[in-house]
Amino acid sequence: MTHELAIIYARYSSDLQRPHSIDDQIRECRAYAERLGMAVVATFSDAATSGTQISRSGLDAAIEALSANPRAVLVAEALDRLSCGQGHIADLYDEVKFLGSEIVTVAKGPVSRMHVGFKGTMNAYYIDDLGKKTRRGL
């Protein structure tokens, strides 16, 4: 990895979850970036926002910051913090690559197209299954 700067993104899904989740994710991402010798230049987050939602103010701002910092990578705790949508995570990956950067997660390290394909599919199945269980419980 040739990048020396990190832009961190964190998210949690529902107002039923702990707001401290964002702080926990940022702390994990910051420690990870520092272990890799990267300086954290910005952090962005979206609270109580589904990973299936494509337009999110925090994620949009993180991508904008990434485009302004060509020496930076996008760091998240895991790929599902960025998106749970199969097509969206592929588009996001392509956009980050177009900017000359990469996505790095605490869970898996540098993200490849294979991660996006497999994990994107698994995340989409998880969301479908969660929706069915939620509707069943209503």
TIROMI-348781 format. One line per 3 residues: number of its first residue (from 1); their letters; for each residue x, y, z of C-alpha. Coordinates in steps of 0.02 Angstrom, whole numbers. Layout:
! residues N
NUM) A) X/Y/Z ~ ...
This chain:
! residues 138
1) MTH) 0/0/0 ~ 77/164/-55 ~ -44/284/26
4) ELA) 9/378/181 ~ -153/463/233 ~ -316/389/296
7) IIY) -495/451/286 ~ -605/355/406 ~ -789/316/382
10) ARY) -903/240/516 ~ -1089/199/520 ~ -1219/111/622
13) SSD) -1388/58/554 ~ -1528/96/674 ~ -1579/213/813
16) LQR) -1602/53/915 ~ -1412/32/916 ~ -1284/117/1028
19) PHS) -1227/287/963 ~ -1057/245/1039 ~ -1036/121/897
22) IDD) -968/260/787 ~ -837/307/917 ~ -788/124/934
25) QIR) -770/104/746 ~ -669/264/728 ~ -553/210/869
28) ECR) -524/40/785 ~ -495/120/615 ~ -377/252/686
31) AYA) -272/120/776 ~ -268/14/618 ~ -214/160/508
34) ERL) -80/210/631 ~ -13/32/637 ~ 6/44/448
37) GMA) 98/210/465 ~ -43/318/397 ~ -95/485/469
40) VVA) -282/508/489 ~ -334/669/402 ~ -524/660/422
43) TFS) -664/557/495 ~ -843/547/433 ~ -995/453/495
46) DAA) -1180/420/473 ~ -1283/380/627 ~ -1439/272/624
49) TSG) -1426/253/435 ~ -1451/92/339 ~ -1309/25/234
52) TQI) -1435/-1/96 ~ -1459/187/81 ~ -1350/245/-63
55) SRS) -1343/432/-29 ~ -1276/469/145 ~ -1203/637/196
58) GLD) -1056/562/291 ~ -1008/439/154 ~ -1029/571/19
61) AAI) -915/689/117 ~ -787/550/141 ~ -779/519/-47
64) EAL) -765/706/-79 ~ -620/715/46 ~ -540/565/-37
67) SAN) -546/651/-207 ~ -459/803/-130 ~ -323/694/-49
70) PRA) -240/584/-181 ~ -121/511/-51 ~ -265/448/57
73) VLV) -360/284/72 ~ -537/257/135 ~ -534/157/297
76) AEA) -686/72/374 ~ -707/-62/506 ~ -782/-182/379
79) LDR) -853/-175/203 ~ -1033/-178/267 ~ -1003/-12/355
82) LSC) -982/65/182 ~ -1129/-21/98 ~ -1242/-172/109
85) GQG) -1301/-151/-70 ~ -1219/-267/-195 ~ -1220/-142/-338
88) HIA) -1181/7/-229 ~ -1024/-68/-152 ~ -963/-113/-328
91) DLY) -995/65/-387 ~ -911/136/-233 ~ -760/24/-259
94) DEV) -747/80/-441 ~ -762/264/-392 ~ -625/247/-261
97) KFL) -512/157/-387 ~ -548/293/-517 ~ -487/422/-391
100) GSE) -323/325/-381 ~ -357/265/-206 ~ -416/108/-119
103) IVT) -530/45/18 ~ -451/-33/170 ~ -546/-118/311
106) VAK) -491/-167/485 ~ -576/-336/456 ~ -492/-384/291
109) GPV) -356/-258/249 ~ -348/-190/71 ~ -510/-228/-21
112) SRM) -501/-312/-191 ~ -632/-336/-325 ~ -652/-514/-260
115) HVG) -695/-449/-85 ~ -823/-332/-162 ~ -902/-474/-262
118) FKG) -910/-604/-124 ~ -942/-492/26 ~ -1061/-382/-73
121) TMN) -1164/-536/-115 ~ -1161/-599/64 ~ -1212/-428/131
124) AYY) -1357/-421/8 ~ -1417/-594/62 ~ -1403/-541/245
127) IDD) -1509/-386/215 ~ -1641/-487/121 ~ -1649/-614/262
130) LGK) -1656/-479/395 ~ -1801/-395/304 ~ -1899/-558/301
133) KTR) -1869/-588/486 ~ -1917/-409/529 ~ -2079/-420/429
136) RGL) -2118/-588/510 ~ -2098/-511/682 ~ -2216/-365/648
